[in-house]
Amino acid sequence: MFFIATAAYLIIGPQVHPMAVVSQKTQIVLSAGTTVIGTLLVWLVLTFLFGRIYCSTVCPIGTLSDIFIRIRRKIPRLDKPYSYKPAKRWSIHILLVYVICVLAGVWSVPFIIEPWNIMRNITSTINPSAVEATWINLGIGVGTGILAGIVSFLLIAAYSMVRGREFCTDICPLGTAMGLLHEHNVYHIEIDPDRCISCGACEETCKASCIKVVSRYVDNSRCVRCFDCLAVCPREAIRYQPNRNRPATPLFRKTKQTHT
């Protein structure tokens, strides 16, 4: 719903439907400056409570990735199970470059890698006026925005069909920033070791590649809260909950030796 509203807003304009305006108002766009401080604070609270639900609800690039993931499932050569992959260090480096550019006013970088601006650039291939003012103000020209949109679309399509949601977990600076709060999330994904039978269904379904069944581990910093893993678990062993699970077997501890 949000993706359709976003596309309609950018291609046709805000007059198409009131919901289209809502889709724009709910986006995290740091390059827009103080006009989005209220939205940023709301998402900060929501992320503290629930984790990266922005990535699975209103982010247009997240939804676009999901569309290509569905297409992947229709192609036998690409429809392979996912598996756990460690977090990439370069995601932090991309975040640092993004933050430095925002603070320094180098707006061309945020206009290329922010999810909302990526979607704007993609839709500019149909409606160039969606980004015309932005790129002209940067002194570059609307052709750059259209080219950035085409390249972004092709990269997201290829990345999603081969690697799932790793574009969101490894490259998107906003996703990385929200992931840094994972230790403080009230709700998080947990595997119950007493219920888990190591079938691997959750790991093979996780398009963020952040579940490692063998160690009963979920990397909540990369989890995009799609909840696909909860849907496929046959034992309800993986849950979205506010508390941490304890080990299934109590840890052994050394006791004092007694002399007789």
Secondary structure, 3 states (H helix, E strand, C coil): CHHHHHHHHHHCCHHHCHHHHHHHHCCCCHHHHHHHHHHHHHHHHHHHHHCCCHHHHCCHHHHHHHHHHHHHCCCCCCCCCCCCCCCCCHHHHHHHHHHHHHHHCCCCCHHHHCHHHHHHHHHCCCCCHHHHHHHHHCCCCHHHHHHHHHHHHHHHHHHHHHHCCHHHHHCCHHHHHHHCCHHHCCCEEEECCCCCCCCCHHHHHCCCCCEEHHHCEECCCCCCCCCHHHHHCCCCCEEEECCCCCCCCCCCCCCCCCCC
